[in-house]
Structures are given as structure tokens and as C-alpha cells.
């Protein structure tokens, strides 16, 4: 039990490494501030498919294949795959990773899924259940709009608090093989519900969960914002970020100087018309793979708390008047 | 790495136990062959709610509370919860376990999710990540019909190969505390796709995955059907069972005498008009909790291979003409 920290965290006695990472994105992402960091882009967002769902699957498979290639391993060397997406019944993942023939665990944690997948991959590696695990998530603007919103052809207007779903997939090989980034520990999130019901303001719905996980990580590990070079949230966006700052301040911490939100980083708000920022399972994953990990690898950042955030809802729960609770999982990444 | 067996299985060096289990079911289940074994039933299937989705959530929460009570522990003593259901974006689980305030991992494996949840709970306990874990899954006839099929009021006819979704939730406390049932090992399933596209014949879609996991378990552990008192599938039903027997025979094994299908056990086909049998995340979970575990506890069955099976599809993938692949996870349960 020596790995248990506080009420929600683990500190791995034998920390696993992120052996490789890959990012595949769509056209809009390839025109944004992170353009030059992505491994692969596709200009028509279809990735050779005829439907948005299949496009997302192809993107996810491509991200896995790239990550495996960078790690110089074959799919059959991966013990277990942990993956998920935003679509009903996780079909982007099922159809995406099917051809890899890796034993798999399907996950759903909304936009927090990249954290959930990395946590479980790290837990499994640290426990000695295999040398390599694969963590993958994706989202696609087309399939997400179809899943959650009105047909685009209706031209319904998006409020300024709304996010723009990232078309992208990030895949990570986690393994018991030394690299320059280790997963030192995790903080598994609880569902946090402040009773908000506006699915067009996901940042506000998720900010309480982000606060809860960040503050819990501080309490469980005896750290504060001083001990991290960056505290990275997934897709709180401009609205969620300001709420997060206030909530965290109420708990006695000030993370303003250390905070980075993937949704605010992947798009340029002024020129790309993305309102509150990017979102989706792919948002945090591709930003981590392309932009954050290289900085940790180089030692520019020594320790980062990566906290992707998810809003737990469906069109059914929304139409039935249910609130939109949030969840966030924390991953402690260290340069080594 | 001494816990690794073959290409997909683990044999735990320090095996965790199923400390307690609870089952909550609806009206039709309470009229079936297992009626007297369930912990709780509800005659209007609404469980005090006004929507089927909330009803499913309430049922799931109730199953968790009952399992915790039987284990004589509080929710805050559970380190992590692993849960899932059939609904889009897993809302039955999110809304169901929210009030328990347990750090949680949301899962999606269709009707195989009870196996997925037990596997991850066992892996986490065996690794020393906590003393108690909670695994819970659910399905509800009303919410599943709404999610996957035509409105009941249309009176569309169900083919004989179709299943009847079980209204039920099963919860399991897995822990490092001795009981009479241990989780000796697991076999994590791969996605297996024979190209079938008939979502009204889930048994046929899932049988190849069940075969793959069972035969893989035999190969990884050096066992055969002789070494198990029962090999239990989740919801193959009458159609899927006969296909499974043929496929397994093609691999050189004969499991006819050892096989039990939860979907064929929970309903009486002749009097309850359930066609191929019961199905859903709740089907295998409540049958395990109410009927199978007590037999292992008493030592009537010494070793059981529990293999819940899932069909990976959504209304979107189905309408787009995609096939319905299957997945199955194997859990080795032993009397002790």
C-alpha cells in the first residue's frame, strides 16, 4: 500500500514512462498556433473515409500506428490498450483500434478520457502487467456536432461560451522502458456537480471538477502550485479558466502563473472564431503529444500536472433537464 | 512480470477477493427463474424516478449501497469505482454513482462491461492501489429500447434472434480482504469482427468474441474445459450459444457440458416471451451476483470462467452500414 497518497492519488514506486506519443489532427487545427508540432494532418477532415465516424476511427488508428512506430514496437508487443472517444457507445474507438488486435479496455470520461486512459495505462505498467500499454483518445468536429448538436445546415448560432470540438487523436505508448518523461503519479477524479445545466457552457460545468482534482492533488501529495512548472487543463476555455482561478483561490492557492489550458492553446481565438476554445477527447491528447511532452522531454518543464476535464452529459440527459456534472483526472508528468 | 500468462491473461500473485455483491432488478426479472435470489426488486421499473434513465441510475446507486452494506464498509473506504452502462455517454453510471463521491473510471464495453469493471477492479486491488474497489454495471429495458430501437408504441415486431434487455444492476466490492471467492486471474478480450451486421442478432455477433476469449484463456493458462466447473457467458442467448459451441469445437474443445449463459438463465424462454434470452450490462452482473457467486462461495463450483460478452455498435454505426464486432473479457473465479 506504499503507493497510496491521500484519498485519491497514487505515487508509483516503479514509475512508468511515456515511451512515445503521436498526434493526428484535422484542417482547422493545422492552421492554428500548434500547426508545426503535429505529426500528421488531413486537409478534408475525412481521413479517407466517407463518414465522420469512420474518419475519426481512421484518425485514431493512424495515431496508434504512429505512436507504435516512434516506440519501434509492433502492435502485438502492446499488452493492453485503453481508449475512448465522445461518441455514443464509443464507436470511434471500437472501429478505430479493431484492426490492431490488441486486448482492450473501452473507456468513457468525456473530454477527461485522455487522463483516464493514461492513468490506467500507467497503473497497469507500474503493476507489472505488461511492458507496453497504449492509451488513445479522439474527437472529431463533424461526428461531435452530429452527436450533440443541431445539424450544421440549420446554421444555429453558437454562444460565445461554446467550444469548438477539436478534430484530432493523440496516442501514447506507456511502458517500462526509460524515456525522458515519467508518469510519477495520478489523482483519480470524482464526479463534481455544481448543478449547472448549460451544455453550451462546458467550461463552467467542468471548472469545479478541475479545481477539485487539482486541490486534491496538492493535498494528497503535499505540494502546491510552486511544485509544478505547469498545471494543464484539457478544455476549460476562457470562461472555465476564470472560474477555475476563482475556485482554486477560494481554497488558498493561486495557479494563474502556472496554468495552461489546451483548449485555449490549440486555436487562436481571435482569428479562428472558436469562441471559448477547443474541446473534445482529442484536444488535451494532441496538445499533450505535440506541445507539452516535448517541453518536458527537453527539461524545459520539470514537473507538470496534466488535468483533462470532462462534462458528463448526453442529449438525452440534457433534454430531460439533468445537470451537467464534471470529472477531471490528474497525471503527474516529470522530466527524467 | 511473473503475473503475465500468455498473450492476454494475468494470474494474480496476490489474488483479490470478491468481498460482497448485490443485485437490483426490475419486475420481469423478479418473475423469472432467479426471482428468489435477487436482493431487491421494483415492480414499476421506475425505482422512484420519472425517466427510464434516472430509474437506471437509481437502480445502480442502490446496488452499490447494498454491496457496500454487505461488505460493512462506507463509500469513502472504496478507493476507486469502475462502472458503466449501455447508454450514450454512460449517463446512467455518471448520474448513478455521483452521490457516492468515489473517484471513478467510466467504462464502455457494451454487455461485456461487468467483466471489464471486475478486471480493472481486480488489477487495481492486486497491485496494492487500494484495499477496496467497487465494480458496477447496469442496463434497463426502457432506457435501452429508447437508446437503440424504435419507440415501443410503434409495436414493431422483434425477431426470434433478438434479446430482451435486462432491467438490473449488479455491484461488486473487490478487495484485499479474504472471502470465499477470489479473482485468480483475467483474460482481457480483443475486438473480434466476423463482419456480421444484424443488430437484432447480437448472439451471432458476440459468439466469435466469446470463443476467442475462452480459447485464449485455455491457451494462456494451460487449461481446458475440464479445469472449470462452469464456463459462463453473459448474454449469447440460444442463437449465440449454438454458434459458440461450433466455433469452440473448431478449436478442439467441447464446452457443452460446462456452459451456462446468463441471458438464458435469467428468463424463462417459454413463459416470458424473451426470444433469444436476456441481455444488457445488467444481465451478466445480476446473474453473477445472485446465482453464480453463492455457488462458488459454498464450494459447489470450485472454479468458474466468467465471460461477459459485448456487441460494439451504436444506432449511428448501424445506420451507416458498419459491422457489429464483439468483445468478451474473462474472469477466473475460484472458491477459497
Contacts between the chains, C-beta under 8 A, distances in Angstrom:
chain1	res1	chain2	res2	distance
A	1	B	128	5.5
A	1	B	130	7.9
A	1	B	131	7.5
A	2	B	128	7.6
A	3	B	127	8.0
A	3	B	128	6.2
A	3	B	129	6.5
A	4	B	79	7.6
A	4	B	128	7.8
A	4	B	129	6.9
A	4	B	130	6.6
A	7	B	76	7.7
A	7	B	103	7.9
A	8	B	103	4.6
A	10	B	129	5.8
A	51	B	320	5.2
A	53	B	316	6.0
A	53	B	317	6.4
A	53	B	320	6.5
A	53	B	322	7.9
A	54	B	320	7.5
A	54	B	322	7.7
A	76	B	7	7.7
A	79	B	4	7.6
A	80	B	188	5.7
A	84	B	108	7.0
A	86	B	89	7.5
A	87	B	314	6.8
A	87	B	316	7.1
A	88	B	88	3.4
A	88	B	89	6.7
A	88	B	147	7.9
A	88	B	314	4.6
A	88	B	315	7.4
A	88	B	316	6.7
A	89	B	86	7.5
A	89	B	88	6.7
A	89	B	108	6.6
A	89	B	110	6.9
A	89	B	312	7.0
A	89	B	313	6.5
A	89	B	314	4.0
A	89	B	317	7.7
A	90	B	108	4.5
A	90	B	312	7.7
A	91	B	312	7.0
A	91	B	313	6.9
A	91	B	314	4.9
A	91	B	316	6.7
A	91	B	317	4.5
A	91	B	322	7.5
A	94	B	191	6.2
A	94	B	312	4.0
A	94	B	325	6.5
A	94	B	327	7.9
A	95	B	312	8.0
A	95	B	317	6.9
A	95	B	322	6.4
A	95	B	325	8.0
A	97	B	191	7.0
A	98	B	191	4.4
A	98	B	193	5.8
A	98	B	325	5.9
A	101	B	190	5.6
A	101	B	191	7.8
A	102	B	190	6.9
A	103	B	7	7.9
A	103	B	8	4.6
A	103	B	188	3.8
A	103	B	189	6.2
A	103	B	190	5.2
A	104	B	188	7.3
A	104	B	189	7.6
A	104	B	190	6.8
A	104	B	191	6.5
A	104	B	327	7.3
A	105	B	107	7.1
A	105	B	109	7.4
A	105	B	116	5.8
A	105	B	119	7.7
A	105	B	120	6.7
A	105	B	188	7.1
A	106	B	107	6.5
A	106	B	108	4.4
A	106	B	109	4.9
A	106	B	116	7.2
A	106	B	312	7.8
A	106	B	327	7.7
A	107	B	105	7.1
A	107	B	106	6.5
A	107	B	107	6.1
A	107	B	108	6.7
A	108	B	84	7.0
A	108	B	89	6.6
A	108	B	90	4.5
A	108	B	106	4.4
A	108	B	107	6.7
A	108	B	108	4.7
A	109	B	105	7.3
A	109	B	106	4.9
A	110	B	89	6.9
A	116	B	105	5.8
A	116	B	106	7.2
A	119	B	105	7.7
A	120	B	105	6.7
A	120	B	120	6.9
A	123	B	123	7.4
A	123	B	124	6.5
A	123	B	127	6.6
A	123	B	129	6.4
A	124	B	123	6.5
A	126	B	127	7.2
A	127	B	3	8.0
A	127	B	123	6.6
A	127	B	126	7.2
A	127	B	127	3.5
A	127	B	129	7.8
A	128	B	1	5.6
A	128	B	2	7.6
A	128	B	3	6.2
A	128	B	4	7.8
A	129	B	3	6.5
A	129	B	4	6.9
A	129	B	10	5.8
A	129	B	123	6.4
A	129	B	127	7.8
A	130	B	1	7.9
A	130	B	4	6.6
A	131	B	1	7.5
A	146	B	316	7.5
A	147	B	88	7.8
A	147	B	316	7.7
A	188	B	80	5.7
A	188	B	103	3.8
A	188	B	104	7.3
A	188	B	105	7.1
A	189	B	103	6.2
A	189	B	104	7.6
A	190	B	101	5.5
A	190	B	102	6.8
A	190	B	103	5.3
A	190	B	104	6.8
A	191	B	94	6.1
A	191	B	97	7.0
A	191	B	98	4.4
A	191	B	101	7.8
A	191	B	104	6.5
A	193	B	98	5.9
A	312	B	89	7.0
A	312	B	90	7.7
A	312	B	91	7.0
A	312	B	94	4.0
A	312	B	95	8.0
A	312	B	106	7.9
A	313	B	89	6.5
A	313	B	91	6.9
A	314	B	87	6.8
A	314	B	88	4.6
A	314	B	89	4.0
A	314	B	91	4.9
A	315	B	88	7.4
A	316	B	53	6.0
A	316	B	87	7.1
A	316	B	88	6.7
A	316	B	91	6.7
A	316	B	146	7.5
A	316	B	147	7.7
A	317	B	53	6.4
A	317	B	89	7.7
A	317	B	91	4.5
A	317	B	95	6.9
A	320	B	51	5.2
A	320	B	53	6.5
A	320	B	54	7.5
A	322	B	53	7.9
A	322	B	54	7.7
A	322	B	91	7.5
A	322	B	95	6.4
A	325	B	94	6.5
A	325	B	95	8.0
A	325	B	98	5.9
A	327	B	94	7.9
A	327	B	104	7.3
A	327	B	106	7.7
